[in-house]
Amino acid sequence: MNEKRVALVVGASRGIGRQVAIDLAKNGYAVIVSAKSTSDAQKLHPFPPDPNSPQSTISTVQREIVDAGGDATAIPVDTCDFARVQNLINKTIEAYGRLDVLVYNSGAIWWAPVKDTPMKRFQLMQRVNPEGLYGTVQAALPYLKKHGTGRIIVVSPPIYSRFFRGKTAYAMGKVAMSVLTKGLAMDFEREGLREMAITSVWPAVAIESGATLKMVEKNPDEARDLRRATIFSDAILVMLNSPASTVNGRLELDEDFLRSDAGVTDFDKYAVVPGSSPRRIMPAVLPSLSVKEQDDEGKQMNSAEGKSKL
């Protein structure tokens, strides 16, 4: 039986997901690196590839981790297919015998008004973003609950109205992911799972990625507004090392969380362009989602009680 804590990172082929997988391995986790893209990492030269390029796949990320002395297994998945998600979880348990951490970074993106968002694009985003997350969480939950200490990290935003502007279809899915974080956190509390937690995290400043680097190609000055993905993985590591009760159900921004919970005050090391002050893209103050009657649920209905499974 594997004694290491085991982390599954879904959406780990490049960018943020790759960095999270690598830093989890550096911190002693056995890591399952999962996404759709695979390659023959042994034939790739020079190595490693640009972490934000299509040459970076779960195969190359696995090799990066193993070459550095870490423990990693690459398992492909299409999060649009629940059977493949279930297979991913089954293979994870076959390989390591346990699952302690799930990081869901997989995502489809299309930023445009409703009139300019084709139905197929809308459906893809909903399947990869909220539906993919829901299926992965549901398949993983029995194993995350086994030791009563499982953690889930979701890459989704705080909920506030400006986020919907100009990207309604995308926002519908991402906000749904944050609703899952809030709802499942309440389930953990109701079930008395005090050492389990689910937390959402989102960048306060744009992070270097394949998408943002395309903007830099058009306008090199844009690089001054980018941070390295290490800020995101640093925030996630602090979340995983924090008491569950302090992070369960929180919708956090990477910078703000590192400032409030880890006492970080110097963010210069994360700037892509040394000496620059990247522009913040998220509000400084976010609305509370609680109401005066927060604890008054009335008579709660449970549709699963007394019903056969679908």
N, C-alpha and C positions, 0 to 999 in steps of 0.2 A: 504494500500500500504506500502510495506517495505521501511523504510527510511535508513536502513543500505546499505552501498555499498556491492555489491554481487560479489563474485569471484568464478569462476568455475575452478577447477584444474583437468585436465584430466591426468591420470597416477599418482594417489595419494595414492595408496595402501601401498607403502613402500618407504624407501630410501629418495631421494631428494623430490619426490612429496608429501610424507607424511609430511616432515618437512615444506615444503612451505605451505601446507594446515593449519597445526597447527599454524604457525607463522602469517599467514594472519588472522586467527581467533583471535589470541592474540592481533592483531592490529585493531580489531573492525569490520572486514569483516564477513558477513554471507558467509559460504563456502559450495559449492557443491563439494563433494568428489567423484570422478568418476574413474573407472577402471573396469576390467572384474571380479576381485576376490571379492567375498562376503563371509560372514560367520555369525554364531550366536555369536555375540560379548559378549552377556550376559552370555554365558556358558563357556567363556574362563577364565581359572585360571592357574597361576597368571596372572594379568593384570596390565599394558599393555604388549603385546608381544614384542619380539625382533623386532625393526622397520625394520630390513633388512631380516627378515625371512618370509617364506610363510604364517605364522600365522597372519602376519600383512595384513589386507584387508581394503577395504573402510569402512566396517562395524566397524572394531576396531578403525580406524582413526576417524570416526564420533563419536564413544563413547568417545575416548580420548578428543576430542574437547568439547563435551557436558559436560562431567564430570568436565572439567576445567572451566565451566561457559560460553563457547562459543556457537555459533549458527552454526550447520552443518547439512547437509542432504546428505546421501549417495545414489547415483543413478548409477547403473551399466551401462556400455556401451562397445560395441565392435566397435572400431574405424574403423574396416575393412568394416563395414556395414553402409552406409550412412543413411539408414532409422532409424537405432538405434541411430545414432548421432543426427538426427533431433528430435527424441523422447527425447533424453537427454536435448536438448535445450528447447523443449516444456515443459518438466517437471520442468526445472529450472524456467521458466517464470511463470508456474502455482504455484510453491511454493513461489516465492519471488516477482514476478511482474516486475523484472528488471535484467539486467546483466551489470556489469561495467568492470569486468576484466576476461580475459581468459588466463590461463596458460596451455600450451600444453607440457606435460612432457612424454606422452605415447611414447614408443619406442621399436622396435625389434632390436636385435643386433646379428651380426655374423661377426667376424673379421677373414678373410681368403682371400687368393688370389682368382682371378676369377676361376681358375681351380678347386679349392676346395670349391666353393660356389654353392651348388645345385640350380637348377632353382626354386624349391619350396621355398627355403630359401630366394632367391633373391626377389621373388614375395611377400612373407610375409613382408619383410622389407619395400618394396615400398608401400605396402598397409597400414601398420601401421604408417610409418614415414611420407613421403610427402603427400600421399593420405589422410591419417587420419587427418593430420593437415589441409589440404586444405578443406576437408569436414566440419570439426569442425568450422573453421574460417568462411566459407561461410554461414553455418547455424546460427552462432552467430552474424554476422555482422549487421543485421537489428536492433538487440537489443543493441549492443554496440554503434551504431550510434544514438540511440534514444535521448540520452542526449548530444551527440556530444563530450563526454569525455572518451569514451571507451579505454581501454588499452589491448594489447595482448603481452604476453611474450612467446617466443618460445625457447625450449631447443635445440639449434643447434649451430654449430661452426662458427668461422670466416672462410673465404675461402682462403686457401693457399695450395700449391701443396703437401707438406709433409703429409698432412692429408689423401691423397689418398693411400699412400703406404701400401701394405699388407692387405687392407680392402676396395678394390675398390667398391664392391657392396654396402656395408654399407655407404661409403662416398657419393656415388651417391645420396642416399636418404636424408642424413643429409644435404648435400650442397644444395639440392633442397629446403629444408625447409628454409635455409638461403636466397635463392633467393626469396622465397615468402616474407620474411621479407623485403628485399630491395624493391621488386616490389610493395607490398601493401603500404609501407611507401610513395612511390612516388604517388600512387593513392590518399592517404589521402591529400597530398600536393596539387595535381591537383584539388581535389574536395573542397579545402578550409577548410578541417577539421583540423584546427590548434591545437585543444586540444585533438586530438586522436593520438595514437602512437602504433607502434609495434616494439619490440626490441628482439633480440636474445641474449642468454647468455649461456656460456659454461665454464666448470671448467678449471682453469689454472693448478691445481694440482688434482690428482686423489682423488675422494671423497668416503668415506666409504659407501659401498652398498653390496647387496647380492653377486654381481659378484666379487668385489674387495676382499671381505672377504674370498672367496674361494681360492684366491691367498695367503692370509694370513695363511690359514689352512695348506697350503703346505710349506710356508716359513714365520714364524712369524715375521722375520725382515722386511717384506713388510709393516707391519703396520706403520712403521716410515715414510712412504711416502704417508700416507693418511690424509685427512682432514675430519672434520665433515660436515654434510650437512647444518649446520647452516650458513656457509659462503655463500652458494648458495641462501638460503632464505633471508639473509641479503641484498645481492646484488639486489634481485628482489624487496624487499621492498623499497630500495632507488630508483630504477627505477620507481616504481609506484608513488613515492612521488616527482619525478623530473618533471619540466615543460615538456610537451609533445615535444616541439620543440627541446629540448636538448637530447632526447633519441630516437626519431623516426628514424627507419631505421638502428640503430647501431647494429653491430655484436660484442658483448663484451665478455670478460673473467671476471669471478666473481672477482678475486683478483684485476685485473687492473682497473676495473670499481669502486670498492670500494676505491681504492687508488686515482684515478683521480677525481671522482665525490663526494666522501664522506670524503676525507681526511684521510682515514684509513691508518695507518702505521704499526700497531702491529697486526700480524696475528697468533701469538703464541696460542691464545685461541682456534683456530680452529684445531690444530694438534690433531690427535687421540692419539698419544704417546706424553705426555707432555715433552717439552724440545727438541723435534726433529725438524728438518728442512726439511719438505717434498720436494721431488724432483719435480720441475716444469716439466710438460709434454707438455706444449704449448710454442711456440716461444715467445721471449721477444718483438720482433718487427714484425708486420704483414703488408702485402702489402695493398696499397690503391687500391680500385676497380674502382676509377674514371679515366677518360681519359680527354685529353685536350678539346675534343669536347663534354663534358659531357651534356651541355644544348642544343645541336643542334640535335633535333630529326627528323628534316625534316617534311614531311607531315605524320602525324600519322594516321594509319588505325585502325578502330574499327569494328571488325567482327560482333559485336552484333547489330550495328545500321542497322535498316531496315530488320532484320532477325527474323523469328519466333523462339521461344525458343525450344531447343532440347527436 
